[in-house]
């Protein structure tokens, strides 16, 4: 039984996304980005009567399909249910990639001219990181299902540089220790962070 005051640990599993995950992943991303200012810039350009949320579902369905094609989509599941997703790339999907993966569905919500301006704007927003950062992977989307936000996470690190980074990121040290192996020691800091719910 769990200790008093401690929650029973959740069993989470991270795996490569599958085609049968597309709808759940698109919904998680759409909910995650519903109030995202960058995507919200599209609201004034929606067709009369079009649903902004449906547009986000179509947009994210297209993105998930494109990322699945290159096997750069991950799902975190709890008890077999998708609760978080990540989409990573090395090379941008591009307009042709969006069209090839169902992007024309977004024409239900906005005109082609508006969609082209939207995609040009999002590419411009990404440009700073893509052109100036030295990266191996670009994290395009990281989203958590609405009912799973606000949970605490715990983790460890063994370097002082990481300790400074995590402290500056609002993480709290819950334990400092040392481990040893064969006469060598290594410092270990345990951190806790509350992921705030939206």
SVG drawing of the C-alpha trace seen along z (x, -y; Angstrom):
<svg xmlns="http://www.w3.org/2000/svg" viewBox="-22 -38 60 40">
<polyline fill="none" stroke="black" stroke-width="0.4" points="0.0,0.0 1.2,-3.6 2.8,-5.5 0.6,-8.0 0.6,-11.3 2.1,-9.7 0.0,-9.0 0.1,-5.6 2.5,-5.9 0.9,-6.1 2.0,-3.5 2.9,-5.4 4.3,-3.9 5.9,-5.8 5.8,-4.2 5.9,-4.9 2.6,-6.1 0.4,-3.9 -2.2,-4.7 -5.0,-3.7 -3.7,-6.6 -4.4,-9.3 -7.8,-10.5 -6.8,-10.4 -3.5,-12.2 -5.3,-14.9 -7.8,-15.6 -5.0,-15.8 -3.1,-18.3 -6.3,-20.3 -7.2,-20.6 -3.6,-21.5 -3.4,-24.3 -7.0,-25.6 -5.8,-28.8 -2.4,-28.9 -1.9,-32.5 -0.1,-31.5 -3.0,-29.3 -5.5,-31.7 -4.3,-34.2 -6.3,-32.1 -9.7,-32.8 -10.6,-36.0 -9.9,-34.2 -12.3,-31.3 -15.2,-30.8 -18.6,-31.9 -20.0,-29.2 -16.8,-27.2 -15.6,-25.8 -12.2,-26.8 -11.8,-23.6 -12.7,-21.5 -10.0,-23.4 -7.5,-22.5 -8.6,-18.9 -8.1,-18.8 -4.7,-20.6 -3.4,-18.2 -4.8,-15.1 -2.8,-16.2 0.3,-16.8 0.0,-13.5 -0.4,-11.6 2.7,-13.4 4.8,-12.6 3.7,-9.0 4.9,-8.6 8.5,-9.3 8.0,-7.5 8.7,-10.6 5.5,-10.5 5.3,-9.3 2.4,-8.5 2.4,-8.3 -0.3,-6.1 -1.8,-5.3 -3.7,-2.1 -3.8,-1.8 -5.2,-5.3 -3.2,-8.0 -2.6,-10.9 0.3,-12.8 1.9,-13.1 5.1,-14.3 5.9,-15.1 9.6,-15.5 11.3,-16.2 14.7,-16.6 13.3,-18.1 10.2,-20.2 7.1,-18.5 6.4,-21.4 3.2,-22.3 3.4,-19.3 3.7,-17.0 0.6,-18.5 -1.4,-18.2 -0.3,-14.6 -1.5,-13.8 -5.0,-15.2 -4.4,-18.9 -7.1,-19.7 -9.6,-18.9 -8.8,-22.3 -10.5,-23.9 -13.8,-23.3 -12.7,-25.9 -10.8,-28.5 -10.0,-29.6 -6.9,-28.3 -5.4,-31.9 -6.0,-32.1 -4.4,-28.7 -1.4,-29.5 -0.9,-32.7 -1.3,-30.8 1.3,-28.2 3.7,-30.9 3.3,-32.6 3.9,-29.4 7.0,-28.7 8.2,-32.2 7.6,-31.6 9.7,-28.4 12.5,-30.0 14.4,-31.4 14.9,-28.0 15.4,-26.1 18.0,-28.4 19.9,-29.4 19.8,-26.4 22.2,-23.4 19.7,-20.6 19.3,-16.9 15.5,-16.9 13.0,-19.7 10.1,-19.2 7.1,-20.4 4.3,-19.4 4.2,-18.3 0.7,-18.1 -1.0,-16.5 -4.7,-15.5 -6.8,-18.0 -7.6,-15.6 -4.0,-14.7 -2.5,-18.2 -1.3,-19.5 0.3,-16.3 3.6,-16.2 6.7,-14.8 9.9,-13.7 13.3,-13.2 17.0,-13.1 20.1,-14.7 23.8,-14.3 25.3,-17.6 25.4,-21.0 24.6,-22.7 21.3,-20.8 20.7,-21.6 20.9,-25.3 18.7,-24.9 16.0,-23.0 16.0,-25.3 15.6,-28.3 12.7,-26.4 10.8,-26.3 11.7,-22.8 12.2,-22.0 15.1,-19.9 13.5,-17.1 16.7,-15.2 20.5,-15.5 22.6,-12.4 25.6,-10.5 25.9,-7.1 29.0,-5.0 30.4,-2.2 33.8,-0.7 35.1,-3.5 33.9,-6.3 31.1,-8.6 28.5,-10.6 26.2,-13.4 22.5,-12.9 19.8,-15.5 16.1,-14.6 13.6,-17.2 9.9,-17.6 7.9,-19.8 4.2,-20.5 3.0,-20.8 0.3,-23.4 -3.1,-22.6 -4.4,-25.0"/>
</svg>
